Amino acid sequence: MTKHMTLMWVAIAVASLALAGCQKKVTKVEPIPEPPPPVVIEEPEPPPPPPPEPVVEDITGRLNELLLPLYFDFDRSDLKQEAISRLEMLASFLRDHPSVRLMAQGHADERGSSEYNMGLGENRSKSARSYLISYGISADRLEVTSYGEERLASFNCSEDDYCHGQNRRVDWQILAK
């Protein structure tokens, strides 16, 4: 081999090496991972507000207005028009307040025997009760009793019919509100 040839081989080898060194290196590029979504810490919903305190209606004042005595004529247990009007208002109130329970207390003046006056007082209280029942008030909410002439509202009436009239009545007692 000649010197020339050797040089040529050396030149080809150097050129090959030079070309090999100039080639682009292909590198595998890993994709950049996406950042994880931000962590959202949700605050728990606040508890609902407590229900409002129930409004407790004070019915005592209205009951006192409605529970005035019912007055009766001498030796009678039928209801007067004034008593009927008040019983209608009382029935309306009782329908709106189903927890209210009452006792009708019948009274008589001192004329007549004690036994007769007890019966008359009972008939008066039953008249008031029956009227309320006729307006749809449950009978188990209405009790009756008679005191006859035992609990007079007016004393020493002698011949004064107005004074006696104050004793011929039905009073009310509240048993439950």
C-alpha positions in Angstrom: 0.0 0.0 0.0 1.2 3.1 -0.8 1.6 6.1 1.1 -1.0 7.7 -0.8 -3.5 5.0 -0.1 -2.8 5.0 3.5 -3.4 8.7 3.6 -6.6 8.2 1.8 -7.7 5.6 4.3 -6.8 7.8 7.1 -8.7 10.7 5.5 -11.8 8.5 5.0 -11.6 7.3 8.6 -11.2 10.9 9.9 -14.1 12.1 7.7 -16.2 9.2 8.9 -15.5 10.0 12.4 -16.2 13.7 11.9 -19.4 13.0 10.2 -20.4 10.5 12.9 -19.7 13.2 15.5 -21.9 15.7 13.7 -25.0 13.6 13.6 -27.7 14.8 15.9 -28.3 12.7 18.8 -31.8 11.6 19.1 -32.7 11.6 22.7 -36.0 10.4 23.9 -37.7 13.4 25.6 -40.0 12.4 28.4 -43.2 14.4 28.4 -43.5 16.9 31.2 -46.2 15.6 33.5 -49.1 18.0 34.1 -49.1 19.3 37.6 -51.8 17.7 39.7 -54.9 19.7 40.1 -54.9 21.9 43.2 -56.3 20.3 46.2 -59.5 22.0 47.1 -60.5 21.6 50.7 -64.2 22.1 50.9 -65.4 23.6 54.1 -68.3 21.5 55.4 -71.6 23.3 55.1 -72.6 25.0 58.4 -75.4 23.2 60.2 -78.8 24.7 59.6 -79.9 27.2 62.2 -81.9 25.7 65.0 -85.7 26.0 64.5 -87.2 29.1 66.1 -88.6 28.6 69.6 -92.3 27.9 69.4 -94.3 30.9 70.2 -96.3 30.1 73.3 -99.5 32.1 73.0 -100.7 33.5 76.3 -104.4 32.7 76.1 -105.2 33.5 79.7 -106.3 37.1 78.9 -108.6 36.1 76.1 -110.0 33.2 78.2 -110.8 35.6 81.1 -112.7 37.8 78.6 -114.7 34.9 77.3 -115.3 33.1 80.6 -117.6 35.6 82.2 -120.6 34.2 84.1 -123.7 33.3 82.1 -126.9 34.5 83.9 -130.3 32.8 84.0 -133.9 33.8 84.7 -135.6 32.7 87.9 -136.3 29.0 88.0 -135.0 28.5 84.4 -132.0 26.8 82.8 -132.5 27.9 79.2 -129.9 30.2 77.8 -130.6 33.9 77.3 -129.6 35.6 74.0 -126.6 37.3 75.7 -125.3 33.9 77.0 -125.8 32.4 73.5 -123.7 35.2 71.9 -120.9 34.6 74.4 -121.0 30.9 74.0 -120.6 31.3 70.3 -117.4 33.3 70.8 -116.2 30.8 73.3 -116.9 27.9 70.9 -114.8 29.7 68.2 -112.0 30.2 70.7 -112.1 26.5 71.8 -112.0 25.3 68.2 -108.8 27.3 67.8 -107.3 26.0 71.1 -108.0 22.3 71.3 -105.9 21.8 74.4 -108.3 24.0 76.5 -110.6 22.1 78.9 -113.3 23.8 81.0 -115.7 23.0 83.8 -119.1 24.7 83.8 -120.2 25.4 87.4 -123.9 25.8 87.8 -125.4 28.0 90.6 -128.8 29.0 92.0 -130.1 31.6 94.3 -131.1 30.6 97.8 -134.9 30.4 97.1 -136.0 26.8 96.9 -134.7 23.7 98.6 -131.1 22.7 98.6 -131.8 19.6 96.5 -133.9 21.6 94.0 -131.2 24.3 93.6 -128.5 21.6 93.1 -130.5 20.2 90.3 -131.2 23.6 88.8 -127.5 24.5 89.0 -126.6 21.2 87.2 -129.2 21.9 84.5 -127.8 25.3 83.9 -124.2 24.0 83.6 -125.5 21.2 81.2 -127.2 23.9 79.1 -123.9 25.7 78.6 -122.1 22.5 77.9 -124.7 21.2 75.4 -124.6 24.5 73.5 -120.8 24.3 73.1 -121.0 20.6 72.0 -123.6 21.7 69.4 -120.8 23.9 68.0 -118.4 21.0 67.6 -116.5 21.1 70.8 -115.7 17.6 72.1 -117.7 16.6 75.2 -114.6 15.3 76.8 -113.2 18.8 77.0 -116.2 20.1 79.0 -117.1 19.0 82.5 -120.1 20.1 84.6 -120.8 20.5 88.3 -123.4 22.2 90.4 -123.0 24.2 93.6 -126.7 25.0 93.9 -127.0 27.8 96.5 -123.7 26.9 98.2 -121.5 29.6 96.5 -123.5 32.8 96.3 -122.1 35.8 94.5 -124.5 38.2 96.3 -125.8 37.8 99.9 -128.8 39.1 101.8 -130.8 39.7 98.7 -134.3 39.5 100.4 -136.7 40.7 97.6 -134.0 42.3 95.3 -134.3 40.4 92.0 -131.1 41.9 90.6 -129.3 40.6 93.6 -130.8 37.2 93.2 -130.0 37.3 89.5 -126.2 37.5 90.3 -126.6 34.1 92.0 -128.4 32.4 89.1 -125.4 31.7 86.9 -122.8 29.4 85.4 -119.2 30.2 86.2 -116.2 28.6 84.5 -113.1 26.9 85.7 -110.1 26.3 83.4 -109.0 22.7 83.8 -106.3 22.8 81.1 -104.8 25.4 78.7 
